[in-house]
Amino acid sequence: MSFRLASVLIKATIRALPTTLLIVIGSFFLFKLVPGDLVDVLDAESGGATPETVRMWREVYGLDLSIFEQLWNYLKNLAGFSLGMSPRFGVPVADLIGQRLPATFLLMIVSLAAALLMGITLGAIMSAFYARWPDRVISVLSIVFYSVPSFWIGLMMIVLFSIILGWLPSSGNRSIASSLTGIELLLDRARYMIMPALSLSLFYIAIFARLMRSSMLDVREQDYIRTARAKGLSEGVIIWRHALRNALSPVTMVAGVYIGGMMGGAVVVETIYGWPGLGRLAYESVMARDFNVMLGILLLSSLLVTLMNVLADFAHALLDPRVEIN
């Protein structure tokens, strides 16, 4: 790794960490402004606890302290690399997130890879057939995918592929009580992955395709592209060998920004498909007012977005030697 790339990586990391801390502190106060808390939920579920029981619950869970004392205790836990306990689930938050993280991480990796691969490919095709029917057809489809909510796409996929055609399972992430191994296990997990990953990635496919099309059209007007054409190179060689690398820079930058949105979209997608990941856990924690779990998920999401933005800066610097981060 060159000194310039190492400098870009270090500066991007230093710049991102304070932002993550501010997000966590700001979110803590926002959560505390939400009406109701864990004790209110427990009180409602118990059918009406006595005032003494409610007071005891608030003391046990530290909800009788002022908001600043609660924040200080939470930050002390973070300084000790602890996310605290989940009152609702009765286990450490870190363990709870660790159980759900692999499923969400796998879903996001597959969705992001599909979005980048299909978006870049479709964008390049659109630019190659500019103002002709492939460009127009893909442009219309990208507008549709951009406009339609992911939950509606998910429900329609369940109706079509699960209920009507019976091709794909409608919920879960693997067959229950099965002893599959090897390639059979991989195919089984892939069947459960197709609809959630596609529902989550279609929105980003549309964004990346439109962005790639615009970037490719700009790059194709550069002097070095004209020189390549003057040398007699074919249009395919010009696009894939000369124009693509420079056109990828805007896409890599935007991909890092949209990771946070993909995590938010996972809440909806995982709930629709019964996917046992962090998105579904976030939904369950909101309904139970388990703010320790919500803050843990938010912290993880912030760190993930920070990491992806650092990697996006690094990829941008790698693709374009002129890039420097101040």
N, C-alpha and C positions, 0 to 999 in steps of 0.2 A: 504494500500500500504506500503510495507516495505521500509526501509531507502535506500537500495541498488537500488530498482526500481525508487524511487523518485530522487536519485542522477543521475541515467542514464538519466531520462527524462529531468532534469534541464541542465545537461552538453550538451546533444544533442541539446537542444533549444538554449543555449548560443552560441554554435559553429556554428549553422546554420544561425543566423540572420545577421552577417556581410557578409556572402556569398550572401544573398539576396540583400543587399544594393549594393555590388559590381556588381552584375548582372544588376541591374537597371541602375547604372551609365554607365557601359560598353555598355549596349544596347542603352542608350540615344545617345552616341557618334556614334554608328553604324547606328542608324536611320538617324542621321544628315549627314552621308556620302552617303546616298542613293540619287541618282540624282532626282531632283525635290522636290517640297513641295506642301502644300495645295494651295498656291497662284497660282502656275503653273497650277494645276488642274482646279482651278476656272477660270483662264485666258483662258485655252483651251476650257472649257465648254461655256464660254460667247461669244466665237467667236472672241476674240481679244479685251481685255480691253485696255483703254488708260493708258499710263505710270503713270498718276496721280492716277488713280484708283488702279493700282497694288501697288503703293507706300502706298496708304491709307490702303489697305488690309494688307500689311506687318506690318504697325504700329499697326493696330487693333489687329492682332494675335500675336504680339510680335516677328515676324520673322525678324525684322530689327535689333534686338539686336545681340551681339556676342554670340557664342555658349556657352561660359562659363556663360554669364549673363542669357541665357535661362535655363541652367542647374541649376543655383542658384535659379531662380524663381520657377522651378519645385520642387526642394528639399524643398523650403519654403512652397509650397503648401502641399507637403507630410507631413512636420512637423505639419501642421495645419489639418492633416487628410482630405485633399482635393486632388482629382485627376485632378482638373481643369475642364474646359469646353471643349466640343467637338464642334469645329467650323463647322464641316460638318453637324452634326445632331442638333446643337443648344440647347443641354441639357447638364447638368453636366455628366461627364464621369461615376461617381459612379452610377447615376440613370440609365444610359444606360447599364452598366454592370449588375446592379441589375435586370434589366428586362430580360436579356439573361442568367444569371447565372443558374437559376433553371433548365432550359432545358439541359444545358451542364452538370451540376452536376448530374442530374438524369441519363443521358446517360453514364457518366463515372462510376458512382456507379454500374449500371447494367452490364456494360462491364467488369469492374474489378472483380466483384463478379462472373460473368460467367467464366472469364479467370482463376481465382483462383480455383473455384470449379471443372471445367472441366479439367484444367491442372493438378491439384493435383491428381484427380481421375485417369486420363489417365496415369500419371506417375507411380502411384502405380500399376496399371494393367500391365504396361510394365515391371516393375521390378518383379512382381509376375510371369509373363510368359516370363522371360528373355530367349532370343535366340529362342523363339518359334514363331509361326505365329502371335499371337496377338501383340507381341512386334514388329515384323517386319512391320506389316500393319500400326500400329499407328505411328511408326517411319517414315515411308514413308509419311504418311499424315501430320505429323508435319513439315517435311522438305518442303512439298508443301505449307503449310500455312505460313511458315516462309519466303519463297522465293517470293511468289506472292504479288504484291503491293495491299494495301487495296482499292485503287480506282478501280482497275480492278475487284476485288472481288465484290465491291459494284455495279459496272455497270452490271456484270454478274448476280447478284442476282435480280436486277431490271428487266433484260430481262427475267429471268426464272420465278420468283415468281409474278411479276407484269404484264408483257406483255403477256407471254405465258400461264401461269397457272391462273393468275388473283386472286391469293390468298391474296396478301398483297399490301397495298398502296405504291406507289413509292416515295412520298415526303410528307413533313409536319410532325406534331407530334400529330394531332388529327383531327377528322372530323369537317369540317367547318359548321357553322350554325346548330349545333346539340344541343339538350337539354338533353343529356344523363346524368344520375346520377347513383351513387352506383356502382354495379358490372358491369353494361353495360358501364359506363364511363371507368372503369379500363381495361376492355377487349378491348375497342376501343383504348386506349392509348398503350396497349400492342401490338396490331397489328402494329402500327406505329413504335414501339420500336424494334421489332425483327430484321429487316434487318440492321439498323444502329448499334445496339449493337453487332450483330454477326460480321459485317464487321470490327468493331473496335477491337473486342476481339480475333479474330482468330490468329492473329500474336502472341499475348501474351499467348494464349493457347498452341501454339507450344513451346514457350520458357519455360513456367512453366512445361509443360509435360516432356521435355528433362531434365530440371534441377532436377525435382522431381525423375525421373528415376535414374539419376546418384547418387543423394543423398540417395535414398532408397537402391541402390546396395551397397553403402559404409557402410550404417548403418547395413545392414543385415549380414555383416561380423564381427561385433563387438562381444565381449565376452558375453555380457548380452543376445544377441540374441541366441547365441549357448546354453547358460544356459537355456533359455526358451524352446528351442527345446528339450534339454535333459530332461526337466520336462514333456515332452509329450504334450505340447500345440499345437493346430492346427496352420497351416500356416496362416490362416485368422486372428486368434487372435493375433499371433505374429506381423503381419504387422500392423493391425489397432490399437492395444492396446499398443504395445511396440516400434515399429520402426517408426511409422508415426510422432510422436511428435518431435523426434530428427531430422528427415529428413526434417521437415518443416522450420527449421531455415534459410537455404540458400534461400528458396523461399520467405520468408517474407522480407529478406533484398533486394532481387532483385526487388520485387514488388514495394517498395518505390522508387527505382531508376527509374523505367519505367513509373511512373506517368507523368513525364514531356513529355515523348514520346507519351503517350496516349493523352495528351492535344494537342500536335502537330498533331497527327493523326485525332483528332476531327475536325480540320480545313478542311481536305479533305472530311471526311465522312459527316459532316454537309452540306458542299457545294453540294455534290452529291445528298443527300436525302432532301435538302431544310429544314434541321433541324434548327429551330430558336434559335441557341445557340451562345456561345462566339466564336466558330470556324468560323461560317459564318460571325459574326461581325468583326472578325479579318481580314478576306478576304476583306470585304467591306471597312474596314479602310485602309488597305494597298493600295487598288486601288484608294482611295480618298486622300491618303497621310495624313490621320488624325492621327498624331503621338501621340497625347494626349491619344486617345483611345487605340492605340497599346501599349503604355507604361503602361496604366492601366491594360490591359489584361495580359501583361508580368509580372507586379508586382503581380497580383493575382495568375498567374501560378507559379511564384517563391515561393510565400507563401504556395501554395498548395503542391508543391514538398517538401518544407522545412518541412511542417507539416507531410506529409507522411513518410519522412525519419526519423523524430523524432519518429513517431508511429512505424516504422519498427524497430528502435533501441530498443524501449520499448518492442515490441513483441519478438524480439530476446532474450532480457534479461529475459523475462518472460518464454520463452521456454527453455532457457539454463541458469541455475543458475551460471555457471562459467563466464558469460559475465560481463565485466566491461568496462566502457568508460572513457578514460583519458582526 
